[in-house]
């Protein structure tokens, strides 16, 4: 993709909505992530998980954050001049994501502002992950704000 | 481990410090995580990463969060009555972690408070990840607050 075709700071404005991706979680990937990073029974042991507060084998909250990142990269950053972010806002986990749940990530631009280095600016998003079961509306899984740096299109 | 030997809500108090673990990051694990969850050149391509803002192949911020979780589980939750957490506070990434950097996670109890369900309470921690190079003091990588639920020892 040519540099000119990438989304730059100037191409974002408040209210824009990006549909970033969908994904259905399998037991294998929930267990694989948790075995490496969050080895607790509700995330690694299907039998024990049935008796946990989450009601069944459920993805680690950190796994959901990582999956959100992947959907942001594939759905947006790959065609934009993203320069990373200095951190991520508070992430509330509202509902668990169980095996077979389909998740979806959307992003809305809240505001844009120039940064001190004149070649870049911050775009602040609200990312929303929802969970979709058969024949039901989406349920909020997590929602968080995130200010991401993008290069400017115009040399200044 | 017997239930009685686990750390319960009543066993935590403000000011307690937990040394949670150390880990040295390899290029292979940085690339493996990023290939799955954060496929951007600064995390997946050692050559391209040299020219990035991070100065070399660096772990994804989400990878650092996941590694912190693993150190919390191994260093604390595995011997405690952790019941999970409803979310995680804002996570600022202050400095990158490059290949070969040794990271360390410490946790300090900020406060404890009972929850509405009488069988549990919240323990709020400040977790601090530092990066250690040869013969230098630790550099702050990230620091974040987190309120985690623990079962109470006494039936009430």
Interface residues (C-beta under 8 A of the other chain):
Chain A: X33 X36 X37 X38 X39 X40 X42 X53 X54 X60 X61 X62 X63 X65 X66 X67 X69 X70 X73 X77 X82 X83 X84 X85 X86 X87 X88 X89 X90 X91 X92 X93 X142
Chain B: X33 X36 X37 X38 X39 X40 X42 X53 X54 X60 X61 X62 X63 X65 X66 X67 X69 X70 X73 X74 X77 X82 X83 X84 X85 X86 X87 X88 X89 X90 X91 X92 X93 X142
